[in-house]
Amino acid sequence: MKFILYIFTILLITVACNSPKKQSDAEKGKELIEYSQNLSIEEFENYYKVKVIQAATPDSIQFNYVFYKNEKPDIDADAFISIPVKRVVCLSTNHLPAFTALDKSETVVGFPGLQYIYEESLLASAENGDLRDVGQKSGVNIEVLMSLQPELVMGYTMASSFEQLKPIQKSGIPVILNADYLENSPLGRAEWLKLTAVLLNKYEEGDSLFKSIEEDYLATKKLAEKANKKPSVMTGVMYGDVWYVPGGESYAAKFIEDAGGNYLWSDHPKTGSIELSFESVLEKAKNADFWIGAASFTKLDELKNSNANYSLFDSFKNGEIYSYTKRVNKNGANDFLESGYMRPDLILKDYVKILHPTLLTEKESTYFQPLKP
């Protein structure tokens, strides 16, 4: 409990200003979020109330932010941000695409590890010095980050990463948590682009972009329903002695279901990973029609050399193994891990193209490709 109180304390930001009469916390605005389970954005006349539920921690912690256009409202919040923001540091590649899609890539002035970025416009900014690397071996270089004078840092928390965020918060720079990776719904993850849209004071553009993604996703899902059969699908690879597969209620499982596939572990009611032995996977998936998500392998020989037993699966023998490695640049940056969160419509089309090629004959895949011989 003390830890939770400490986090809330270091997030509080007080700004002296003349304020209107304090409004009731019970006042409700227009809710702008439909799919996300971890994000709420309420629109008021001159500001937005944003709630982020950080469910990756043992006890879910809710953070409350206010993004205001003119005068800062006199209400309670963990951080107040004047919008539109013009200088932002992002800490994860999946935070970047929304800035680019909304034509505000120049807003991103810092990122830890420029070699992990795929987007060419951001790499161009890095080349001319407008985008700086704020990373170091132990995490974030606070001195470099502060020298950029960002209005906020868009961060995330996983395991010990709270420790990484504390020095940033202590420096007086607000940290806005982006928990899109916790969403199990593909459209729920994509809807986090609205968080960036309101930060840029471009909600209408962001909402229009999301609606086009939503429409495309649902149309593709409906198309997949026309398939005559549901091919069986396995996924994952061995890490050490453990084979990790997504649970039946996970983000990856949802794509397989919506693409008209039969995910072999759909009956496991987990949103996270399931730890399995090789023997149990072989027993269940030896005759699977497709193997989608074979880590970062690009060749069948590489896969077999890592573990000769992989060749026992029918999907290996038939060459029906796919990995999300089609868009990888010379530095090894993978666009699936960057723009993929924001474009589930394109990912779903890739799945349909694999499972039901006759339904999308004219569609080239975006992220996935078969492992080469």
C-alpha positions as CSV (number, residue, x, y, z in Angstrom):
1,M,0.0,0.0,0.0
2,K,2.9,2.4,0.8
3,F,4.3,1.7,-2.7
4,I,1.0,2.7,-4.3
5,L,0.7,5.9,-2.3
6,Y,4.3,6.7,-3.2
7,I,3.6,6.4,-6.9
8,F,0.6,8.6,-6.6
9,T,2.6,11.2,-4.7
10,I,5.4,11.5,-7.2
11,L,2.9,11.9,-10.0
12,L,1.2,14.9,-8.5
13,I,2.0,18.2,-10.2
14,T,0.8,21.5,-8.8
15,V,0.7,24.6,-10.9
16,A,-0.1,28.0,-9.3
17,C,-2.8,29.7,-11.4
18,N,-6.2,31.4,-11.0
19,S,-8.8,28.7,-11.3
20,P,-12.5,28.6,-11.8
21,K,-14.7,27.3,-9.1
22,K,-13.7,23.7,-8.4
23,Q,-15.8,21.2,-10.2
24,S,-17.2,18.0,-8.8
25,D,-15.3,14.8,-9.6
26,A,-18.7,13.2,-10.3
27,E,-19.3,15.4,-13.3
28,K,-19.4,13.4,-16.4
29,G,-18.2,14.3,-19.9
30,K,-18.6,12.6,-23.2
31,E,-16.9,9.2,-23.2
32,L,-14.7,8.8,-26.3
33,I,-13.5,5.2,-25.8
34,E,-15.5,2.1,-26.9
35,Y,-13.2,-1.0,-27.0
36,S,-10.4,-0.4,-24.6
37,Q,-10.6,-1.9,-21.1
38,N,-7.7,0.1,-19.7
39,L,-8.3,3.6,-21.1
40,S,-11.1,6.2,-20.6
41,I,-11.2,9.6,-22.2
42,E,-14.0,12.0,-21.2
43,E,-14.4,15.1,-23.3
44,F,-15.4,18.4,-21.7
45,E,-15.7,21.9,-23.2
46,N,-12.1,22.9,-22.7
47,Y,-10.4,19.8,-21.4
48,Y,-10.2,16.0,-21.4
49,K,-10.2,13.7,-18.4
50,V,-8.1,10.6,-19.1
51,K,-8.0,7.5,-16.9
52,V,-5.4,4.8,-17.4
53,I,-5.8,1.5,-15.5
54,Q,-2.3,-0.1,-15.0
55,A,-3.4,-3.7,-14.7
56,A,0.1,-5.2,-15.2
57,T,0.7,-4.7,-11.4
58,P,-0.6,-7.0,-8.7
59,D,-3.2,-4.5,-7.8
60,S,-4.7,-2.4,-10.6
61,I,-3.7,1.2,-10.2
62,Q,-5.7,4.0,-11.9
63,F,-3.9,7.1,-13.0
64,N,-5.9,10.3,-13.7
65,Y,-4.7,12.9,-16.1
66,V,-6.2,16.2,-17.4
67,F,-5.3,17.5,-20.8
68,Y,-6.5,21.1,-21.1
69,K,-6.7,23.6,-24.0
70,N,-6.7,27.0,-22.3
71,E,-7.2,27.5,-18.6
72,K,-6.3,24.7,-16.3
73,P,-9.5,23.4,-14.6
74,D,-9.6,23.2,-10.8
75,I,-10.2,19.5,-10.4
76,D,-8.1,16.6,-9.0
77,A,-5.6,14.8,-11.2
78,D,-2.2,13.1,-11.1
79,A,-0.9,15.3,-13.9
80,F,-2.1,18.3,-15.9
81,I,-0.9,18.7,-19.5
82,S,-1.5,21.8,-21.7
83,I,-2.4,20.8,-25.2
84,P,-1.4,20.6,-28.0
85,V,1.9,19.2,-26.9
86,K,4.9,20.0,-29.1
87,R,7.8,18.1,-27.5
88,V,7.3,14.5,-26.3
89,V,9.7,11.6,-25.4
90,C,8.4,8.1,-26.1
91,L,9.7,5.0,-24.4
92,S,8.3,2.3,-26.6
93,T,8.1,1.7,-30.4
94,N,4.3,1.1,-30.3
95,H,3.9,4.7,-29.0
96,L,5.3,6.2,-32.2
97,P,2.9,5.3,-35.1
98,A,0.1,7.6,-33.9
99,F,2.3,10.6,-34.0
100,T,3.3,9.8,-37.6
101,A,-0.3,8.9,-38.7
102,L,-1.5,12.3,-37.4
103,D,1.3,14.1,-39.2
104,K,3.1,15.1,-36.1
105,S,6.2,13.0,-36.1
106,E,8.3,16.1,-35.3
107,T,6.6,16.1,-31.9
108,V,8.7,13.1,-30.9
109,V,12.1,14.5,-29.8
110,G,13.5,11.6,-27.8
111,F,13.5,7.8,-27.8
112,P,15.7,5.2,-26.0
113,G,17.4,3.2,-28.8
114,L,17.0,4.8,-32.2
115,Q,18.1,1.5,-33.8
116,Y,14.7,0.0,-32.8
117,I,12.7,2.4,-34.9
118,Y,11.3,1.3,-38.3
119,E,9.4,4.4,-39.5
120,E,11.5,6.3,-42.1
121,S,10.3,9.8,-41.2
122,L,11.5,9.3,-37.6
123,L,14.8,7.9,-38.8
124,A,15.2,11.0,-40.9
125,S,14.6,13.1,-37.9
126,A,17.2,11.2,-36.0
127,E,19.6,11.7,-38.9
128,N,19.3,15.4,-38.8
129,G,19.4,15.6,-35.0
130,D,15.8,16.5,-34.3
131,L,15.2,13.2,-32.7
132,R,17.7,12.3,-29.9
133,D,18.6,8.9,-28.4
134,V,17.8,9.1,-24.7
135,G,18.8,5.5,-23.9
136,Q,21.7,4.0,-22.0
137,K,22.6,0.5,-20.8
138,S,20.7,0.9,-17.6
139,G,17.6,2.4,-19.2
140,V,17.0,6.1,-19.8
141,N,19.7,8.8,-19.7
142,I,17.9,11.4,-17.6
143,E,20.4,14.2,-18.3
144,V,19.9,13.9,-22.1
145,L,16.2,13.5,-21.7
146,M,16.0,16.7,-19.6
147,S,18.1,18.6,-22.0
148,L,15.4,18.1,-24.7
149,Q,12.9,19.9,-22.5
150,P,9.9,17.6,-23.3
151,E,6.5,18.6,-22.1
152,L,5.9,15.0,-21.1
153,V,7.2,11.4,-21.4
154,M,5.0,8.7,-22.7
155,G,6.0,5.6,-20.8
156,Y,4.8,2.1,-19.7
157,T,5.4,-0.2,-16.8
158,M,6.4,-3.8,-16.9
159,A,7.9,-5.5,-13.8
160,S,10.7,-3.3,-12.5
161,S,10.1,-0.4,-15.0
162,F,8.5,1.7,-12.3
163,E,12.1,2.2,-11.1
164,Q,13.0,3.6,-14.5
165,L,10.1,6.1,-14.4
166,K,10.8,7.5,-10.9
167,P,13.8,9.6,-11.8
168,I,11.9,11.1,-14.7
169,Q,9.0,12.1,-12.4
170,K,11.3,13.5,-9.8
171,S,12.9,15.7,-12.4
172,G,9.5,17.4,-12.8
173,I,8.6,16.0,-16.2
174,P,5.1,14.5,-16.3
175,V,4.9,10.8,-17.3
176,I,1.8,9.6,-19.0
177,L,1.4,5.9,-19.0
178,N,0.4,4.1,-22.2
179,A,-0.9,0.6,-21.4
180,D,-2.0,-0.4,-24.9
181,Y,0.0,-3.6,-24.6
182,L,-2.4,-4.8,-21.8
183,E,-5.4,-4.9,-24.2
184,N,-6.6,-8.3,-25.4
185,S,-8.8,-6.9,-28.0
186,P,-7.1,-5.9,-31.3
187,L,-9.4,-2.9,-31.7
188,G,-8.9,-2.1,-28.0
189,R,-5.2,-1.7,-28.6
190,A,-5.7,0.4,-31.7
191,E,-8.0,2.7,-29.8
192,W,-5.1,4.0,-27.8
193,L,-4.2,6.2,-30.7
194,K,-6.9,8.5,-29.4
195,L,-4.7,9.2,-26.4
196,T,-2.1,10.6,-28.7
197,A,-4.8,12.4,-30.7
198,V,-6.0,14.4,-27.7
199,L,-2.5,15.2,-26.6
200,L,-2.0,16.8,-30.0
201,N,-5.5,18.4,-29.8
202,K,-6.4,16.5,-33.0
203,Y,-9.1,14.2,-31.6
204,E,-11.3,14.5,-34.7
205,E,-8.5,13.3,-37.0
206,G,-7.6,10.5,-34.6
207,D,-11.2,9.4,-34.3
208,S,-11.6,9.4,-38.1
209,L,-8.4,7.3,-38.4
210,F,-9.6,4.8,-35.8
211,K,-13.1,4.5,-37.4
212,S,-11.4,3.6,-40.7
213,I,-9.3,0.9,-39.0
214,E,-12.4,-0.4,-37.1
215,E,-14.5,-0.5,-40.3
216,D,-11.7,-2.3,-42.2
217,Y,-11.2,-4.8,-39.4
218,L,-14.9,-5.6,-39.0
219,A,-15.3,-6.0,-42.8
220,T,-12.4,-8.4,-42.9
221,K,-13.8,-10.4,-40.0
222,K,-17.2,-10.6,-41.8
223,L,-15.4,-11.8,-44.9
224,A,-13.7,-14.6,-43.0
225,E,-17.0,-15.9,-41.8
226,K,-17.7,-17.0,-45.4
227,A,-15.0,-19.6,-45.2
228,N,-16.2,-23.2,-45.5
229,K,-13.8,-24.6,-42.9
230,K,-11.7,-23.4,-39.9
231,P,-8.1,-24.7,-40.4
232,S,-6.3,-25.6,-37.2
233,V,-3.6,-23.2,-36.0
234,M,-0.6,-23.6,-33.7
235,T,1.8,-20.9,-32.6
236,G,4.9,-20.2,-30.5
237,V,8.4,-21.7,-30.2
238,M,10.5,-23.2,-27.5
239,Y,12.5,-21.0,-25.1
240,G,14.8,-23.3,-23.1
241,D,12.6,-26.2,-22.0
242,V,9.3,-24.3,-22.3
243,W,7.0,-23.8,-25.2
244,Y,5.0,-20.6,-24.7
245,V,1.7,-20.2,-26.5
246,P,-0.9,-17.4,-26.1
247,G,-3.9,-18.2,-23.9
248,G,-7.3,-18.7,-25.4
249,E,-8.5,-15.2,-24.5
250,S,-5.3,-13.4,-25.6
251,Y,-4.6,-10.8,-28.2
252,A,-3.1,-13.3,-30.6
253,A,-5.9,-15.8,-30.1
254,K,-8.5,-13.2,-31.0
255,F,-6.9,-12.6,-34.4
256,I,-7.0,-16.4,-35.2
257,E,-10.7,-16.5,-34.1
258,D,-11.7,-13.4,-36.1
259,A,-9.8,-14.7,-39.2
260,G,-11.8,-17.9,-39.2
261,G,-9.2,-20.2,-37.7
262,N,-9.4,-22.9,-35.1
263,Y,-6.8,-22.0,-32.4
264,L,-5.7,-25.2,-30.7
265,W,-5.5,-23.7,-27.2
266,S,-8.7,-21.6,-27.5
267,D,-10.2,-23.5,-24.5
268,H,-7.5,-22.2,-22.1
269,P,-9.2,-19.1,-20.5
270,K,-6.0,-17.1,-20.1
271,T,-5.1,-13.7,-21.5
272,G,-1.4,-14.3,-21.0
273,S,1.0,-17.0,-22.1
274,I,0.6,-20.7,-21.3
275,E,3.8,-22.7,-20.5
276,L,3.9,-26.1,-22.1
277,S,6.3,-29.0,-22.7
278,F,7.4,-29.9,-26.2
279,E,5.7,-33.3,-25.8
280,S,2.3,-31.7,-25.0
281,V,2.5,-29.3,-28.0
282,L,3.5,-32.2,-30.3
283,E,0.6,-34.3,-29.1
284,K,-1.9,-31.5,-29.7
285,A,-0.5,-29.8,-32.8
286,K,1.4,-32.4,-34.7
287,N,-1.3,-32.3,-37.5
288,A,-2.1,-28.6,-37.3
289,D,-2.7,-27.0,-40.7
290,F,-0.8,-23.8,-40.0
291,W,1.9,-22.6,-37.6
292,I,1.6,-18.8,-37.3
293,G,4.0,-16.9,-35.1
294,A,7.3,-18.7,-35.2
295,A,9.2,-16.0,-33.4
296,S,11.6,-14.1,-35.7
297,F,12.7,-17.1,-37.7
298,T,12.7,-16.5,-41.5
299,K,14.0,-19.9,-42.8
300,L,12.9,-23.5,-42.2
301,D,16.5,-24.6,-41.9
302,E,17.1,-22.0,-39.2
303,L,14.1,-23.2,-37.3
304,K,15.1,-26.9,-37.6
305,N,18.7,-26.1,-36.6
306,S,17.5,-24.5,-33.4
307,N,15.5,-27.6,-32.5
308,A,15.4,-30.7,-34.8
309,N,12.1,-31.8,-33.4
310,Y,10.3,-28.9,-35.0
311,S,10.4,-30.9,-38.2
312,L,8.0,-33.5,-36.7
313,F,5.0,-31.1,-37.2
314,D,3.0,-31.4,-40.4
315,S,3.0,-27.6,-40.8
316,F,6.8,-27.8,-41.0
317,K,6.7,-30.6,-43.6
318,N,4.1,-28.7,-45.7
319,G,5.9,-25.4,-45.5
320,E,3.0,-23.7,-43.7
321,I,4.9,-21.8,-41.1
322,Y,4.7,-18.0,-40.9
323,S,6.5,-15.3,-38.9
324,Y,6.0,-11.5,-38.6
325,T,9.3,-10.7,-40.3
326,K,8.3,-9.1,-43.6
327,R,8.9,-5.5,-42.6
328,V,12.3,-5.5,-40.9
329,N,14.9,-2.8,-41.8
330,K,18.7,-3.0,-42.0
331,N,19.0,-2.3,-38.3
332,G,16.7,-5.2,-37.4
333,A,13.8,-2.9,-36.4
334,N,10.5,-4.8,-36.9
335,D,7.4,-2.8,-38.0
336,F,5.1,-5.4,-36.6
337,L,6.2,-4.3,-33.2
338,E,5.8,-0.7,-34.1
339,S,2.8,0.0,-36.4
340,G,1.2,-3.4,-35.8
341,Y,-0.5,-2.3,-32.5
342,M,-2.2,0.5,-34.3
343,R,-3.2,-1.4,-37.5
344,P,-5.0,-4.6,-36.4
345,D,-6.9,-4.4,-39.7
346,L,-3.8,-5.1,-41.6
347,I,-2.7,-7.9,-39.3
348,L,-6.2,-9.5,-39.6
349,K,-5.9,-9.4,-43.4
350,D,-2.6,-11.2,-43.1
351,Y,-4.2,-14.0,-41.1
352,V,-7.1,-14.3,-43.6
353,K,-4.6,-14.3,-46.5
354,I,-2.8,-17.2,-44.8
355,L,-5.8,-19.2,-43.6
356,H,-8.2,-18.5,-46.5
357,P,-6.2,-17.4,-49.5
358,T,-9.1,-17.5,-51.9
359,L,-10.9,-14.8,-49.9
360,L,-8.2,-12.2,-50.4
361,T,-6.5,-13.2,-53.6
362,E,-5.4,-9.7,-54.5
363,K,-4.1,-8.8,-51.0
364,E,-0.4,-8.8,-50.4
365,S,0.6,-9.5,-46.8
366,T,1.9,-6.6,-44.7
367,Y,3.6,-8.2,-41.7
368,F,3.7,-12.0,-42.1
369,Q,5.6,-14.1,-44.5
370,P,6.2,-17.8,-44.8
371,L,9.5,-19.3,-43.7
372,K,11.7,-19.9,-46.7
373,P,13.2,-23.4,-47.4
